[in-house]
Amino acid sequence: MQIRPCLKPIKVLASTSIAISLVGCATQQIPVKGDVAAKINRVAVVSMTAKSFSRQYTGLTVFNNEKEEFDISDWKIDARYEELFRNQLKNDFGMTPVIAPYSEQEFSRVNDLNGPWDAPAFWGPNFEAIATATKNYCENHSLDAVVVVAKAKSEDFLAGSNQYFGGAGTYTRGPIAKVANLHLISKVALMDCATAKPLAIRPLAAKQNGMYGDIIRSSPLLTINFEESMIPIQQWSPEQKQRVQTDLSNLPNSAISETLRSMLPTR
């Protein structure tokens, strides 16, 4: 990711929980260089962003707030995202997608924090934590690169509260000025098999240039029914569960293409 200079960088002490904000700077995403991209042919995709689903509600006070997590690994949403990415890599970039088994346990570490506690300055993804897993995966399957999709967190750009949300889930704010959305907040890394380090990292978003706040606001979102969003997950009807599963499966369709185009030159 390339940042056009607009302000002198500010050093943030590790003891603070203040995130480095890029809201004031325009971002222009530059694809990896053509000679580097030309060496990438065999590529696999690993998605770790939708193993769980969160339902979150922010009320007028902290005493009204709700948050719950639900295991959706049996929905196979990540497998669906991997398929969507592979199709784009083949059709738009002429690469050879490789379907090969990987260790979910090892790659799940990409969702670890980048520091000692859960604060914006240390929010992941932690691509360094999967360096060994990436290296082994590449060697075992003769890969040139691995596209890794990981959970990310964001401050509340939907309702402007002091809360945050991330990954796959619903976020609701009320009861005044009601907001209810299905969301997928993720980051995508193109991992180089030679170094096991990212060649490029992007938010999964339909817009990739401009202010960072505008980019993150173009994350995969879908407005949903406010009353339904207030129902605890365990009380969902089979119809509601199936609808959420279908919507979540298709949510990043447009964002995937734009995200990959910001990372790789077309062939």
Rosetta blueprint (number, residue, H / E / L):
1 M L
2 Q E
3 I E
4 R L
5 P L
6 C L
7 L L
8 K L
9 P L
10 I L
11 K L
12 V L
13 L L
14 A L
15 S L
16 T L
17 S L
18 I L
19 A L
20 I L
21 S L
22 L L
23 V L
24 G L
25 C L
26 A E
27 T E
28 Q E
29 Q L
30 I L
31 P L
32 V L
33 K L
34 G H
35 D H
36 V H
37 A H
38 A L
39 K L
40 I L
41 N L
42 R E
43 V E
44 A E
45 V E
46 V E
47 S E
48 M L
49 T L
50 A L
51 K L
52 S E
53 F E
54 S E
55 R E
56 Q E
57 Y E
58 T E
59 G L
60 L L
61 T L
62 V H
63 F H
64 N H
65 N L
66 E E
67 K E
68 E E
69 E E
70 F E
71 D E
72 I L
73 S H
74 D H
75 W H
76 K L
77 I H
78 D H
79 A H
80 R H
81 Y H
82 E H
83 E H
84 L H
85 F H
86 R H
87 N H
88 Q H
89 L H
90 K H
91 N H
92 D H
93 F H
94 G L
95 M L
96 T E
97 P E
98 V L
99 I L
100 A L
101 P L
102 Y L
103 S L
104 E H
105 Q H
106 E H
107 F H
108 S H
109 R H
110 V H
111 N H
112 D L
113 L L
114 N L
115 G L
116 P L
117 W L
118 D L
119 A L
120 P H
121 A H
122 F H
123 W L
124 G L
125 P L
126 N L
127 F H
128 E H
129 A H
130 I H
131 A H
132 T H
133 A H
134 T H
135 K H
136 N H
137 Y H
138 C H
139 E H
140 N H
141 H H
142 S L
143 L L
144 D L
145 A E
146 V E
147 V E
148 V E
149 V E
150 A E
151 K E
152 A L
153 K E
154 S E
155 E E
156 D L
157 F L
158 L L
159 A L
160 G L
161 S L
162 N L
163 Q L
164 Y E
165 F E
166 G E
167 G E
168 A E
169 G E
170 T E
171 Y E
172 T E
173 R E
174 G L
175 P L
176 I L
177 A L
178 K L
179 V E
180 A E
181 N E
182 L E
183 H E
184 L E
185 I E
186 S E
187 K E
188 V E
189 A E
190 L E
191 M E
192 D E
193 C L
194 A L
195 T L
196 A L
197 K E
198 P E
199 L E
200 A E
201 I E
202 R E
203 P E
204 L L
205 A L
206 A L
207 K L
208 Q L
209 N L
210 G E
211 M E
212 Y H
213 G H
214 D H
215 I H
216 I H
217 R H
218 S L
219 S L
220 P L
221 L E
222 L E
223 T E
224 I L
225 N L
226 F H
227 E H
228 E H
229 S H
230 M L
231 I L
232 P L
233 I H
234 Q H
235 Q H
236 W L
237 S L
238 P H
239 E H
240 Q H
241 K H
242 Q H
243 R H
244 V H
245 Q H
246 T H
247 D H
248 L H
249 S H
250 N H
251 L L
252 P L
253 N H
254 S H
255 A H
256 I H
257 S H
258 E H
259 T H
260 L H
261 R H
262 S H
263 M H
264 L L
265 P L
266 T L
267 R L
